[in-house]
């Protein structure tokens, strides 16, 4: 299953609140 | 909710969430409270075990004892030889105690730790329950 990563922090936090789900943030410096 | 923060594309997120090193993974609960942080690379299985430990921590910190116990048990079941396993064993017992107020499980933990994870720091933390 492919993960749909968001890049919108406020949007992800709002969606998490609405769905009462945790937020996983991946901080990376890896080359794209 | 998976959120990607690349240092070149989203430097503001590093400041916002106090991320000072990469790779790092932070898990927030649905209210936005940080509940788990993992800094530095890990091999795939250790990484997965730590992630699941983090989700268990979210449940624990939200006082959802039954879900926390179930999630910690799942870490033990799936990754019994991982570095996350002793943490999971400790917190599984604590979650059970929190859910039931039955301290029997805490008294059993020192023996289980001596058998399975005697060198773990968590083994030492259970000595008080002997």
Backbone of each chain as nested JSON, in Angstrom:
{
  "chains": [
    {"id": "A", "residues": [
      {"number": 1, "name": "UNK", "atoms": {"N": [0.848, -1.192, 0.0], "CA": [0.0, 0.0, 0.0], "C": [0.887, 1.248, 0.0]}},
      {"number": 2, "name": "UNK", "atoms": {"N": [0.624, 2.126, -0.945], "CA": [1.44, 3.337, -1.057], "C": [0.922, 4.403, -0.088]}},
      {"number": 3, "name": "UNK", "atoms": {"N": [1.863, 5.004, 0.637], "CA": [1.488, 6.038, 1.611], "C": [1.291, 7.361, 0.877]}},
      {"number": 4, "name": "UNK", "atoms": {"N": [0.184, 8.025, 1.162], "CA": [-0.087, 9.345, 0.593], "C": [0.445, 10.403, 1.549]}},
      {"number": 5, "name": "UNK", "atoms": {"N": [1.654, 10.9, 1.254], "CA": [2.284, 11.87, 2.151], "C": [1.742, 13.268, 1.875]}},
      {"number": 6, "name": "UNK", "atoms": {"N": [1.422, 13.962, 2.918], "CA": [1.017, 15.357, 2.801], "C": [2.244, 16.234, 3.047]}},
      {"number": 7, "name": "UNK", "atoms": {"N": [2.232, 17.426, 2.481], "CA": [3.284, 18.397, 2.794], "C": [2.671, 19.645, 3.44]}},
      {"number": 8, "name": "UNK", "atoms": {"N": [1.395, 19.543, 3.769], "CA": [0.665, 20.66, 4.363], "C": [0.441, 20.358, 5.848]}},
      {"number": 9, "name": "UNK", "atoms": {"N": [1.276, 20.941, 6.698], "CA": [1.219, 20.628, 8.131], "C": [-0.121, 21.018, 8.742]}},
      {"number": 10, "name": "UNK", "atoms": {"N": [-0.588, 22.218, 8.449], "CA": [-1.858, 22.654, 9.04], "C": [-3.011, 21.763, 8.575]}},
      {"number": 11, "name": "UNK", "atoms": {"N": [-2.975, 21.411, 7.294], "CA": [-4.012, 20.533, 6.761], "C": [-3.973, 19.158, 7.42]}},
      {"number": 12, "name": "UNK", "atoms": {"N": [-2.779, 18.613, 7.591], "CA": [-2.639, 17.285, 8.209], "C": [-3.1, 17.316, 9.663]}},
      {"number": 13, "name": "UNK", "atoms": {"N": [-2.738, 18.384, 10.37], "CA": [-3.151, 18.494, 11.773], "C": [-4.675, 18.629, 11.883]}},
      {"number": 14, "name": "UNK", "atoms": {"N": [-5.272, 19.403, 10.965], "CA": [-6.723, 19.59, 10.992], "C": [-7.441, 18.273, 10.691]}},
      {"number": 15, "name": "UNK", "atoms": {"N": [-6.917, 17.554, 9.706], "CA": [-7.525, 16.269, 9.344], "C": [-7.37, 15.262, 10.484]}},
      {"number": 16, "name": "UNK", "atoms": {"N": [-6.213, 15.292, 11.131], "CA": [-5.976, 14.387, 12.26], "C": [-6.967, 14.673, 13.382]}},
      {"number": 17, "name": "UNK", "atoms": {"N": [-7.203, 15.952, 13.628], "CA": [-8.133, 16.336, 14.69], "C": [-9.547, 15.88, 14.359]}},
      {"number": 18, "name": "UNK", "atoms": {"N": [-9.911, 16.068, 13.102], "CA": [-11.258, 15.693, 12.663], "C": [-11.47, 14.184, 12.779]}},
      {"number": 19, "name": "UNK", "atoms": {"N": [-10.439, 13.429, 12.415], "CA": [-10.576, 11.97, 12.407], "C": [-10.038, 11.318, 13.681]}},
      {"number": 20, "name": "UNK", "atoms": {"N": [-9.543, 12.16, 14.604], "CA": [-8.953, 11.655, 15.856], "C": [-7.889, 10.58, 15.58]}},
      {"number": 21, "name": "UNK", "atoms": {"N": [-7.001, 10.936, 14.639], "CA": [-5.902, 10.04, 14.295], "C": [-4.577, 10.741, 14.559]}},
      {"number": 22, "name": "UNK", "atoms": {"N": [-3.522, 9.99, 14.866], "CA": [-2.219, 10.621, 15.081], "C": [-1.592, 11.142, 13.787]}},
      {"number": 23, "name": "UNK", "atoms": {"N": [-0.611, 12.007, 13.942], "CA": [0.142, 12.539, 12.803], "C": [1.565, 12.003, 12.89]}},
      {"number": 24, "name": "UNK", "atoms": {"N": [2.045, 11.461, 11.798], "CA": [3.427, 10.99, 11.74], "C": [4.195, 11.945, 10.823]}},
      {"number": 25, "name": "UNK", "atoms": {"N": [5.215, 12.582, 11.358], "CA": [5.993, 13.53, 10.554], "C": [7.368, 12.935, 10.281]}},
      {"number": 26, "name": "UNK", "atoms": {"N": [7.698, 12.866, 9.01], "CA": [8.994, 12.334, 8.586], "C": [9.89, 13.504, 8.184]}},
      {"number": 27, "name": "UNK", "atoms": {"N": [10.926, 13.755, 8.971], "CA": [11.88, 14.826, 8.681], "C": [13.074, 14.236, 7.942]}},
      {"number": 28, "name": "UNK", "atoms": {"N": [13.32, 14.767, 6.77], "CA": [14.345, 14.173, 5.92], "C": [15.227, 15.239, 5.277]}},
      {"number": 29, "name": "UNK", "atoms": {"N": [16.434, 14.814, 4.969], "CA": [17.332, 15.663, 4.186], "C": [17.855, 14.877, 2.991]}},
      {"number": 30, "name": "UNK", "atoms": {"N": [17.214, 13.739, 2.743], "CA": [17.67, 12.858, 1.665], "C": [17.427, 13.516, 0.312]}},
      {"number": 31, "name": "UNK", "atoms": {"N": [18.33, 13.281, -0.641], "CA": [18.111, 13.802, -1.995], "C": [16.828, 13.23, -2.58]}},
      {"number": 32, "name": "UNK", "atoms": {"N": [16.088, 14.07, -3.306], "CA": [14.811, 13.619, -3.888], "C": [15.074, 12.6, -4.976]}}
    ]},
    {"id": "B", "residues": [
      {"number": 1, "name": "UNK", "atoms": {"N": [-2.07, 10.278, 9.904], "CA": [-1.845, 11.267, 8.868], "C": [-0.341, 11.386, 8.608]}},
      {"number": 2, "name": "UNK", "atoms": {"N": [0.152, 10.93, 7.503], "CA": [1.585, 11.044, 7.217], "C": [1.921, 12.426, 6.633]}},
      {"number": 3, "name": "UNK", "atoms": {"N": [2.906, 13.063, 7.244], "CA": [3.32, 14.403, 6.809], "C": [4.812, 14.375, 6.5]}},
      {"number": 4, "name": "UNK", "atoms": {"N": [5.166, 14.87, 5.33], "CA": [6.554, 14.855, 4.878], "C": [7.167, 16.244, 5.091]}},
      {"number": 5, "name": "UNK", "atoms": {"N": [8.367, 16.266, 5.656], "CA": [9.046, 17.541, 5.875], "C": [10.487, 17.41, 5.388]}},
      {"number": 6, "name": "UNK", "atoms": {"N": [10.755, 17.944, 4.227], "CA": [12.117, 17.907, 3.698], "C": [12.829, 19.211, 4.07]}},
      {"number": 7, "name": "UNK", "atoms": {"N": [14.083, 19.08, 4.462], "CA": [14.798, 20.241, 4.989], "C": [14.906, 21.395, 3.979]}},
      {"number": 8, "name": "UNK", "atoms": {"N": [14.946, 21.049, 2.692], "CA": [15.058, 22.111, 1.682], "C": [13.696, 22.694, 1.314]}},
      {"number": 9, "name": "UNK", "atoms": {"N": [12.68, 21.858, 1.327], "CA": [11.355, 22.306, 0.887], "C": [10.489, 22.841, 2.024]}},
      {"number": 10, "name": "UNK", "atoms": {"N": [10.724, 22.35, 3.232], "CA": [9.863, 22.761, 4.36], "C": [10.705, 23.089, 5.591]}},
      {"number": 11, "name": "UNK", "atoms": {"N": [11.687, 23.969, 5.474], "CA": [12.525, 24.264, 6.643], "C": [11.726, 24.809, 7.818]}},
      {"number": 12, "name": "UNK", "atoms": {"N": [10.604, 25.455, 7.528], "CA": [9.791, 26.028, 8.602], "C": [9.227, 24.934, 9.52]}},
      {"number": 13, "name": "UNK", "atoms": {"N": [9.002, 23.741, 8.975], "CA": [8.484, 22.645, 9.812], "C": [9.55, 22.174, 10.811]}},
      {"number": 14, "name": "UNK", "atoms": {"N": [10.81, 22.256, 10.399], "CA": [11.88, 21.857, 11.319], "C": [11.88, 22.774, 12.545]}},
      {"number": 15, "name": "UNK", "atoms": {"N": [11.695, 24.042, 12.309], "CA": [11.653, 24.999, 13.412], "C": [10.378, 24.786, 14.24]}},
      {"number": 16, "name": "UNK", "atoms": {"N": [9.28, 24.636, 13.557], "CA": [7.978, 24.513, 14.23], "C": [7.904, 23.317, 15.176]}},
      {"number": 17, "name": "UNK", "atoms": {"N": [8.531, 22.202, 14.754], "CA": [8.436, 20.983, 15.559], "C": [9.763, 20.635, 16.249]}},
      {"number": 18, "name": "UNK", "atoms": {"N": [10.69, 21.593, 16.291], "CA": [11.986, 21.395, 16.974], "C": [12.734, 20.17, 16.459]}},
      {"number": 19, "name": "UNK", "atoms": {"N": [12.745, 19.983, 15.168], "CA": [13.52, 18.887, 14.584], "C": [14.917, 19.407, 14.269]}},
      {"number": 20, "name": "UNK", "atoms": {"N": [15.921, 18.835, 14.933], "CA": [17.293, 19.329, 14.8], "C": [18.2, 18.349, 14.078]}},
      {"number": 21, "name": "UNK", "atoms": {"N": [17.637, 17.21, 13.709], "CA": [18.482, 16.181, 13.101], "C": [17.653, 15.377, 12.115]}},
      {"number": 22, "name": "UNK", "atoms": {"N": [18.312, 14.843, 11.093], "CA": [17.625, 13.95, 10.163], "C": [18.412, 12.639, 10.053]}},
      {"number": 23, "name": "UNK", "atoms": {"N": [17.721, 11.54, 9.757], "CA": [16.267, 11.488, 9.716], "C": [15.661, 11.514, 11.124]}},
      {"number": 24, "name": "UNK", "atoms": {"N": [14.497, 12.103, 11.234], "CA": [13.735, 12.076, 12.483], "C": [12.285, 11.784, 12.149]}},
      {"number": 25, "name": "UNK", "atoms": {"N": [11.635, 11.116, 13.058], "CA": [10.197, 10.881, 12.946], "C": [9.559, 11.316, 14.248]}},
      {"number": 26, "name": "UNK", "atoms": {"N": [8.508, 12.096, 14.132], "CA": [7.767, 12.545, 15.306], "C": [6.331, 12.085, 15.149]}},
      {"number": 27, "name": "UNK", "atoms": {"N": [5.764, 11.599, 16.227], "CA": [4.345, 11.234, 16.207], "C": [3.603, 12.162, 17.158]}},
      {"number": 28, "name": "UNK", "atoms": {"N": [2.579, 12.819, 16.639], "CA": [1.714, 13.682, 17.432], "C": [0.381, 12.967, 17.644]}},
      {"number": 29, "name": "UNK", "atoms": {"N": [-0.259, 13.217, 18.766], "CA": [-1.618, 12.693, 18.886], "C": [-2.567, 13.612, 18.127]}},
      {"number": 30, "name": "UNK", "atoms": {"N": [-3.83, 13.271, 18.092], "CA": [-4.771, 14.025, 17.254], "C": [-4.966, 15.46, 17.748]}},
      {"number": 31, "name": "UNK", "atoms": {"N": [-4.545, 15.705, 18.997], "CA": [-4.653, 17.069, 19.522], "C": [-3.424, 17.897, 19.182]}},
      {"number": 32, "name": "UNK", "atoms": {"N": [-2.411, 17.248, 18.59], "CA": [-1.195, 17.96, 18.216], "C": [-0.088, 17.861, 19.252]}},
      {"number": 33, "name": "UNK", "atoms": {"N": [-0.3, 17.066, 20.302], "CA": [0.745, 16.884, 21.311], "C": [1.785, 15.871, 20.836]}},
      {"number": 34, "name": "UNK", "atoms": {"N": [3.057, 16.23, 20.977], "CA": [4.1, 15.263, 20.612], "C": [4.11, 14.124, 21.61]}},
      {"number": 35, "name": "UNK", "atoms": {"N": [4.058, 12.896, 21.106], "CA": [4.042, 11.722, 21.974], "C": [5.231, 10.804, 21.765]}},
      {"number": 36, "name": "UNK", "atoms": {"N": [5.937, 10.976, 20.644], "CA": [7.037, 10.053, 20.355], "C": [7.985, 10.703, 19.371]}},
      {"number": 37, "name": "UNK", "atoms": {"N": [9.289, 10.49, 19.588], "CA": [10.294, 11.046, 18.685], "C": [11.4, 10.017, 18.481]}},
      {"number": 38, "name": "UNK", "atoms": {"N": [11.76, 9.816, 17.249], "CA": [12.817, 8.877, 16.896], "C": [13.823, 9.637, 16.04]}},
      {"number": 39, "name": "UNK", "atoms": {"N": [15.054, 9.691, 16.468], "CA": [16.078, 10.441, 15.727], "C": [17.171, 9.494, 15.269]}},
      {"number": 40, "name": "UNK", "atoms": {"N": [17.566, 9.607, 14.014], "CA": [18.622, 8.759, 13.471], "C": [18.071, 7.572, 12.709]}},
      {"number": 41, "name": "UNK", "atoms": {"N": [18.936, 7.05, 11.841], "CA": [18.573, 5.91, 10.991], "C": [18.425, 4.633, 11.812]}},
      {"number": 42, "name": "UNK", "atoms": {"N": [17.5, 3.785, 11.396], "CA": [17.385, 2.438, 11.949], "C": [17.119, 1.457, 10.807]}},
      {"number": 43, "name": "UNK", "atoms": {"N": [17.609, 0.216, 10.928], "CA": [17.245, -0.808, 9.941], "C": [15.728, -1.004, 9.919]}},
      {"number": 44, "name": "UNK", "atoms": {"N": [15.234, -1.548, 8.836], "CA": [13.788, -1.6, 8.571], "C": [12.969, -2.18, 9.731]}},
      {"number": 45, "name": "UNK", "atoms": {"N": [13.361, -3.35, 10.233], "CA": [12.544, -3.986, 11.269], "C": [12.566, -3.205, 12.577]}},
      {"number": 46, "name": "UNK", "atoms": {"N": [13.739, -2.675, 12.931], "CA": [13.814, -1.862, 14.151], "C": [12.989, -0.594, 13.99]}},
      {"number": 47, "name": "UNK", "atoms": {"N": [13.028, -0.029, 12.779], "CA": [12.256, 1.179, 12.501], "C": [10.76, 0.905, 12.667]}},
      {"number": 48, "name": "UNK", "atoms": {"N": [10.302, -0.178, 12.081], "CA": [8.88, -0.521, 12.191], "C": [8.486, -0.766, 13.641]}},
      {"number": 49, "name": "UNK", "atoms": {"N": [9.346, -1.47, 14.355], "CA": [9.047, -1.762, 15.765], "C": [8.94, -0.462, 16.566]}},
      {"number": 50, "name": "UNK", "atoms": {"N": [9.859, 0.462, 16.297], "CA": [9.827, 1.74, 17.007], "C": [8.574, 2.537, 16.648]}},
      {"number": 51, "name": "UNK", "atoms": {"N": [8.195, 2.497, 15.37], "CA": [6.979, 3.208, 14.956], "C": [5.758, 2.667, 15.697]}},
      {"number": 52, "name": "UNK", "atoms": {"N": [5.681, 1.365, 15.79], "CA": [4.531, 0.762, 16.473], "C": [4.561, 1.064, 17.963]}},
      {"number": 53, "name": "UNK", "atoms": {"N": [5.8, 1.135, 18.499], "CA": [5.949, 1.554, 19.902], "C": [5.407, 2.982, 20.066]}},
      {"number": 54, "name": "UNK", "atoms": {"N": [5.677, 3.809, 19.084], "CA": [5.201, 5.197, 19.128], "C": [3.685, 5.289, 19.106]}},
      {"number": 55, "name": "UNK", "atoms": {"N": [3.052, 4.462, 18.298], "CA": [1.586, 4.471, 18.248], "C": [0.995, 3.939, 19.556]}},
      {"number": 56, "name": "UNK", "atoms": {"N": [1.679, 2.981, 20.149], "CA": [1.239, 2.491, 21.457], "C": [1.359, 3.602, 22.502]}},
      {"number": 57, "name": "UNK", "atoms": {"N": [2.426, 4.388, 22.369], "CA": [2.632, 5.494, 23.312], "C": [1.519, 6.554, 23.189]}},
      {"number": 58, "name": "UNK", "atoms": {"N": [1.089, 6.772, 21.972], "CA": [-0.03, 7.711, 21.757], "C": [-1.255, 7.227, 22.531]}},
      {"number": 59, "name": "UNK", "atoms": {"N": [-1.561, 5.945, 22.397], "CA": [-2.723, 5.388, 23.111], "C": [-2.52, 5.48, 24.617]}},
      {"number": 60, "name": "UNK", "atoms": {"N": [-1.308, 5.164, 25.072], "CA": [-1.018, 5.197, 26.514], "C": [-1.195, 6.601, 27.065]}},
      {"number": 61, "name": "UNK", "atoms": {"N": [-0.623, 7.581, 26.389], "CA": [-0.676, 8.958, 26.887], "C": [-2.082, 9.533, 26.829]}},
      {"number": 62, "name": "UNK", "atoms": {"N": [-2.922, 8.959, 25.985], "CA": [-4.327, 9.374, 25.946], "C": [-5.185, 8.521, 26.879]}},
      {"number": 63, "name": "UNK", "atoms": {"N": [-4.521, 7.741, 27.728], "CA": [-5.169, 6.908, 28.75], "C": [-6.135, 5.893, 28.146]}},
      {"number": 64, "name": "UNK", "atoms": {"N": [-5.824, 5.51, 26.925], "CA": [-6.589, 4.443, 26.285], "C": [-5.838, 3.145, 26.581]}},
      {"number": 65, "name": "UNK", "atoms": {"N": [-6.017, 2.672, 27.813], "CA": [-5.178, 1.581, 28.329], "C": [-5.337, 0.294, 27.535]}},
      {"number": 66, "name": "UNK", "atoms": {"N": [-6.562, -0.031, 27.158], "CA": [-6.78, -1.293, 26.434], "C": [-6.082, -1.264, 25.075]}},
      {"number": 67, "name": "UNK", "atoms": {"N": [-6.204, -0.145, 24.372], "CA": [-5.541, -0.062, 23.069], "C": [-4.027, -0.067, 23.245]}},
      {"number": 68, "name": "UNK", "atoms": {"N": [-3.548, 0.635, 24.268], "CA": [-2.1, 0.655, 24.516], "C": [-1.59, -0.76, 24.777]}},
      {"number": 69, "name": "UNK", "atoms": {"N": [-2.292, -1.495, 25.634], "CA": [-1.856, -2.861, 25.942], "C": [-1.848, -3.725, 24.684]}},
      {"number": 70, "name": "UNK", "atoms": {"N": [-2.879, -3.553, 23.867], "CA": [-2.958, -4.343, 22.627], "C": [-1.804, -3.985, 21.687]}},
      {"number": 71, "name": "UNK", "atoms": {"N": [-1.501, -2.708, 21.582], "CA": [-0.422, -2.285, 20.678], "C": [0.949, -2.726, 21.188]}},
      {"number": 72, "name": "UNK", "atoms": {"N": [1.168, -2.626, 22.497], "CA": [2.451, -3.1, 23.043], "C": [2.581, -4.613, 22.853]}},
      {"number": 73, "name": "UNK", "atoms": {"N": [1.483, -5.323, 23.04], "CA": [1.51, -6.783, 22.829], "C": [1.849, -7.103, 21.373]}},
      {"number": 74, "name": "UNK", "atoms": {"N": [1.344, -6.283, 20.467], "CA": [1.62, -6.516, 19.041], "C": [3.105, -6.318, 18.729]}},
      {"number": 75, "name": "UNK", "atoms": {"N": [3.726, -5.329, 19.365], "CA": [5.175, -5.112, 19.169], "C": [5.94, -6.346, 19.645]}},
      {"number": 76, "name": "UNK", "atoms": {"N": [5.552, -6.861, 20.817], "CA": [6.222, -8.049, 21.357], "C": [6.023, -9.252, 20.444]}},
      {"number": 77, "name": "UNK", "atoms": {"N": [4.835, -9.348, 19.908], "CA": [4.506, -10.483, 19.059], "C": [5.265, -10.426, 17.725]}},
      {"number": 78, "name": "UNK", "atoms": {"N": [5.304, -9.228, 17.13], "CA": [5.904, -9.088, 15.797], "C": [7.421, -8.931, 15.826]}},
      {"number": 79, "name": "UNK", "atoms": {"N": [7.927, -8.308, 16.897], "CA": [9.362, -7.99, 16.936], "C": [9.984, -8.405, 18.284]}},
      {"number": 80, "name": "UNK", "atoms": {"N": [9.872, -9.686, 18.639], "CA": [10.335, -10.125, 19.969], "C": [11.836, -9.962, 20.185]}},
      {"number": 81, "name": "UNK", "atoms": {"N": [12.597, -9.908, 19.095], "CA": [14.052, -9.789, 19.233], "C": [14.549, -8.368, 18.971]}},
      {"number": 82, "name": "UNK", "atoms": {"N": [13.64, -7.434, 18.815], "CA": [14.039, -6.053, 18.525], "C": [14.41, -5.313, 19.808]}},
      {"number": 83, "name": "UNK", "atoms": {"N": [15.037, -4.157, 19.623], "CA": [15.374, -3.311, 20.771], "C": [14.122, -2.706, 21.395]}},
      {"number": 84, "name": "UNK", "atoms": {"N": [13.02, -2.716, 20.638], "CA": [11.76, -2.16, 21.14], "C": [11.043, -3.131, 22.074]}},
      {"number": 85, "name": "UNK", "atoms": {"N": [11.384, -4.398, 21.993], "CA": [10.628, -5.417, 22.728], "C": [10.636, -5.21, 24.248]}},
      {"number": 86, "name": "UNK", "atoms": {"N": [11.806, -4.934, 24.863], "CA": [11.772, -4.726, 26.32], "C": [10.898, -3.528, 26.723]}},
      {"number": 87, "name": "UNK", "atoms": {"N": [10.955, -2.442, 25.954], "CA": [10.067, -1.299, 26.22], "C": [8.611, -1.76, 26.182]}},
      {"number": 88, "name": "UNK", "atoms": {"N": [8.303, -2.514, 25.133], "CA": [6.925, -2.963, 24.931], "C": [6.465, -3.858, 26.084]}},
      {"number": 89, "name": "UNK", "atoms": {"N": [7.362, -4.723, 26.542], "CA": [6.998, -5.621, 27.645], "C": [6.698, -4.816, 28.91]}},
      {"number": 90, "name": "UNK", "atoms": {"N": [7.537, -3.853, 29.192], "CA": [7.358, -3.009, 30.384], "C": [6.024, -2.263, 30.318]}},
      {"number": 91, "name": "UNK", "atoms": {"N": [5.828, -1.565, 29.199], "CA": [4.643, -0.712, 29.097], "C": [3.36, -1.501, 28.88]}},
      {"number": 92, "name": "UNK", "atoms": {"N": [3.474, -2.688, 28.331], "CA": [2.303, -3.577, 28.236], "C": [1.816, -3.909, 29.654]}},
      {"number": 93, "name": "UNK", "atoms": {"N": [2.773, -4.232, 30.526], "CA": [2.409, -4.531, 31.91], "C": [1.797, -3.334, 32.618]}},
      {"number": 94, "name": "UNK", "atoms": {"N": [2.407, -2.173, 32.408], "CA": [1.888, -0.958, 33.041], "C": [0.485, -0.639, 32.501]}},
      {"number": 95, "name": "UNK", "atoms": {"N": [0.29, -0.807, 31.209], "CA": [-1.022, -0.546, 30.609], "C": [-2.079, -1.47, 31.213]}},
      {"number": 96, "name": "UNK", "atoms": {"N": [-1.692, -2.733, 31.393], "CA": [-2.629, -3.687, 31.994], "C": [-2.975, -3.272, 33.422]}},
      {"number": 97, "name": "UNK", "atoms": {"N": [-1.957, -2.879, 34.154], "CA": [-2.192, -2.42, 35.535], "C": [-3.102, -1.196, 35.55]}},
      {"number": 98, "name": "UNK", "atoms": {"N": [-2.836, -0.258, 34.67], "CA": [-3.66, 0.954, 34.604], "C": [-5.113, 0.617, 34.275]}},
      {"number": 99, "name": "UNK", "atoms": {"N": [-5.293, -0.382, 33.411], "CA": [-6.652, -0.745, 32.987], "C": [-7.412, -1.468, 34.077]}},
      {"number": 100, "name": "UNK", "atoms": {"N": [-6.693, -2.234, 34.898], "CA": [-7.378, -3.146, 35.82], "C": [-7.158, -2.838, 37.302]}},
      {"number": 101, "name": "UNK", "atoms": {"N": [-6.123, -2.052, 37.609], "CA": [-5.696, -1.824, 38.993], "C": [-5.211, -3.104, 39.669]}},
      {"number": 102, "name": "UNK", "atoms": {"N": [-4.989, -4.122, 38.88], "CA": [-4.477, -5.387, 39.403], "C": [-2.954, -5.372, 39.289]}},
      {"number": 103, "name": "UNK", "atoms": {"N": [-2.279, -5.301, 40.44], "CA": [-0.818, -5.167, 40.402], "C": [-0.095, -6.501, 40.242]}},
      {"number": 104, "name": "UNK", "atoms": {"N": [-0.842, -7.577, 40.098], "CA": [-0.211, -8.898, 39.962], "C": [0.79, -8.919, 38.81]}},
      {"number": 105, "name": "UNK", "atoms": {"N": [0.394, -8.305, 37.705], "CA": [1.257, -8.322, 36.516], "C": [2.6, -7.648, 36.795]}},
      {"number": 106, "name": "UNK", "atoms": {"N": [2.559, -6.581, 37.602], "CA": [3.827, -5.878, 37.887], "C": [4.77, -6.789, 38.669]}},
      {"number": 107, "name": "UNK", "atoms": {"N": [4.214, -7.572, 39.576], "CA": [5.038, -8.498, 40.36], "C": [5.632, -9.615, 39.517]}},
      {"number": 108, "name": "UNK", "atoms": {"N": [4.971, -9.921, 38.409], "CA": [5.468, -10.988, 37.535], "C": [6.566, -10.506, 36.584]}},
      {"number": 109, "name": "UNK", "atoms": {"N": [6.59, -9.196, 36.342], "CA": [7.509, -8.675, 35.316], "C": [8.998, -8.884, 35.609]}},
      {"number": 110, "name": "UNK", "atoms": {"N": [9.46, -8.703, 36.861], "CA": [10.913, -8.905, 37.074], "C": [11.387, -10.285, 36.632]}},
      {"number": 111, "name": "UNK", "atoms": {"N": [10.609, -11.315, 36.919], "CA": [10.99, -12.673, 36.514], "C": [10.988, -12.84, 35.003]}},
      {"number": 112, "name": "UNK", "atoms": {"N": [9.979, -12.251, 34.36], "CA": [9.898, -12.355, 32.894], "C": [11.09, -11.639, 32.257]}},
      {"number": 113, "name": "UNK", "atoms": {"N": [11.425, -10.474, 32.808], "CA": [12.578, -9.736, 32.279], "C": [13.875, -10.509, 32.487]}},
      {"number": 114, "name": "UNK", "atoms": {"N": [14.027, -11.116, 33.651], "CA": [15.26, -11.875, 33.888], "C": [15.393, -13.01, 32.89]}},
      {"number": 115, "name": "UNK", "atoms": {"N": [14.256, -13.557, 32.501], "CA": [14.283, -14.682, 31.559], "C": [14.516, -14.21, 30.124]}},
      {"number": 116, "name": "UNK", "atoms": {"N": [13.837, -13.111, 29.729], "CA": [13.852, -12.725, 28.318], "C": [14.814, -11.594, 27.969]}},
      {"number": 117, "name": "UNK", "atoms": {"N": [14.858, -10.58, 28.813], "CA": [15.667, -9.402, 28.492], "C": [16.457, -8.947, 29.726]}},
      {"number": 118, "name": "UNK", "atoms": {"N": [17.32, -9.817, 30.259], "CA": [17.994, -9.488, 31.535], "C": [18.916, -8.281, 31.455]}},
      {"number": 119, "name": "UNK", "atoms": {"N": [19.435, -7.969, 30.27], "CA": [20.378, -6.857, 30.147], "C": [19.701, -5.53, 29.822]}},
      {"number": 120, "name": "UNK", "atoms": {"N": [18.413, -5.551, 29.697], "CA": [17.691, -4.324, 29.349], "C": [17.607, -3.378, 30.546]}},
      {"number": 121, "name": "UNK", "atoms": {"N": [17.629, -2.094, 30.269], "CA": [17.435, -1.092, 31.32], "C": [16.066, -1.262, 31.956]}},
      {"number": 122, "name": "UNK", "atoms": {"N": [15.116, -1.771, 31.146], "CA": [13.749, -1.974, 31.649], "C": [13.713, -3.088, 32.687]}},
      {"number": 123, "name": "UNK", "atoms": {"N": [14.62, -4.036, 32.586], "CA": [14.703, -5.096, 33.585], "C": [15.025, -4.484, 34.949]}},
      {"number": 124, "name": "UNK", "atoms": {"N": [15.936, -3.524, 34.936], "CA": [16.308, -2.871, 36.191], "C": [15.144, -2.06, 36.762]}},
      {"number": 125, "name": "UNK", "atoms": {"N": [14.334, -1.5, 35.86], "CA": [13.206, -0.676, 36.325], "C": [12.115, -1.515, 36.993]}},
      {"number": 126, "name": "UNK", "atoms": {"N": [12.124, -2.826, 36.73], "CA": [11.098, -3.676, 37.346], "C": [11.552, -4.252, 38.687]}},
      {"number": 127, "name": "UNK", "atoms": {"N": [12.829, -4.051, 39.033], "CA": [13.352, -4.635, 40.272], "C": [12.55, -4.169, 41.48]}},
      {"number": 128, "name": "UNK", "atoms": {"N": [12.083, -2.938, 41.434], "CA": [11.315, -2.381, 42.562], "C": [10.022, -3.15, 42.808]}},
      {"number": 129, "name": "UNK", "atoms": {"N": [9.593, -3.915, 41.806], "CA": [8.316, -4.642, 41.949], "C": [8.53, -6.08, 42.434]}},
      {"number": 130, "name": "UNK", "atoms": {"N": [9.786, -6.423, 42.73], "CA": [10.067, -7.797, 43.165], "C": [9.44, -8.059, 44.528]}}
    ]}
  ]
}
